[in-house]
Amino acid sequence: MRRSLHASARARRCCAPYSIVASYACYRALGSDLLPAFDEGGFVLDYVMPPGSSLQETNRVLRHIEAILRATPEVESTSRRTGPGARPRRP
């Protein structure tokens, strides 16, 4: 029993460096990306109004920006989400 325990301990010490090297080689060969890189051709435009601006004023400004985007032939579609921004924290 002791001989088999000693033999397995020696084998583990001997094989551990090889398994680490083999694991690293597999990692390098396979890569770590889950999805391939792709470009949908979209972009995000974040527009920030001054603090205290009303939603009506924000809507007016963003309608103007949307009109500019719609007049651009390369722009196929637009969407937006308008709402109140983050409120400043009080000390």
C-alpha positions in Angstrom: 0.0 0.0 0.0 2.8 2.4 0.9 4.7 1.6 -2.2 1.7 2.5 -4.4 1.2 5.8 -2.5 4.8 6.7 -2.9 4.7 5.8 -6.6 1.6 7.9 -7.2 3.2 10.9 -5.4 6.3 10.6 -7.5 4.3 10.3 -10.7 2.2 13.4 -9.7 5.4 15.4 -9.1 6.7 14.3 -12.4 3.6 14.8 -14.5 2.4 18.1 -13.0 4.9 20.3 -15.0 4.0 18.5 -18.2 0.2 18.9 -17.6 0.7 22.6 -16.9 2.7 23.1 -20.1 0.2 21.1 -22.1 -2.7 23.1 -20.7 -1.0 26.4 -21.6 -0.3 25.1 -25.1 -4.0 24.2 -25.6 -5.1 27.6 -24.3 -2.8 29.4 -26.7 -3.9 27.2 -29.6 -7.6 27.5 -28.9 -7.8 31.1 -27.8 -10.1 32.6 -25.3 -12.7 34.4 -27.4 -16.3 33.1 -26.9 -17.7 34.9 -29.9 -16.0 36.0 -33.1 -15.4 39.7 -33.6 -18.1 41.4 -35.6 -19.1 45.0 -36.5 -22.7 45.8 -36.8 -22.0 49.3 -38.1 -23.8 51.0 -35.3 -22.8 53.6 -32.8 -24.2 55.2 -29.6 -24.6 59.0 -29.3 -24.8 60.1 -25.7 -26.2 63.6 -25.4 -26.2 65.3 -22.0 -28.2 68.4 -21.4 -27.3 71.0 -18.7 -28.6 70.2 -15.2 -32.1 71.4 -14.7 -33.1 71.1 -18.4 -36.8 70.0 -18.8 -37.7 66.9 -20.7 -39.5 69.1 -23.3 -36.3 71.1 -24.0 -34.3 67.9 -24.2 -36.9 66.4 -26.6 -36.7 69.5 -28.8 -32.9 69.3 -29.0 -32.9 65.6 -29.7 -35.6 65.9 -32.5 -33.2 68.3 -34.2 -30.3 65.9 -33.8 -32.5 63.1 -35.2 -33.4 65.2 -38.2 -29.7 65.7 -38.9 -29.1 61.9 -38.7 -32.1 61.1 -40.9 -30.8 63.5 -43.5 -27.5 61.6 -43.6 -27.8 58.9 -46.4 -25.6 56.4 -44.7 -27.8 56.3 -41.6 -30.5 53.6 -42.0 -32.3 53.9 -38.7 -32.2 55.6 -35.4 -33.6 55.0 -31.9 -33.4 56.9 -28.7 -34.3 56.8 -25.0 -35.0 60.1 -23.3 -35.3 60.5 -19.6 -34.0 62.4 -16.6 -30.3 62.1 -16.0 -28.6 61.2 -12.8 -29.2 63.6 -10.0 -26.2 65.1 -8.3 -25.5 63.6 -4.9 -26.0 65.8 -1.9 -23.1 65.8 0.6 
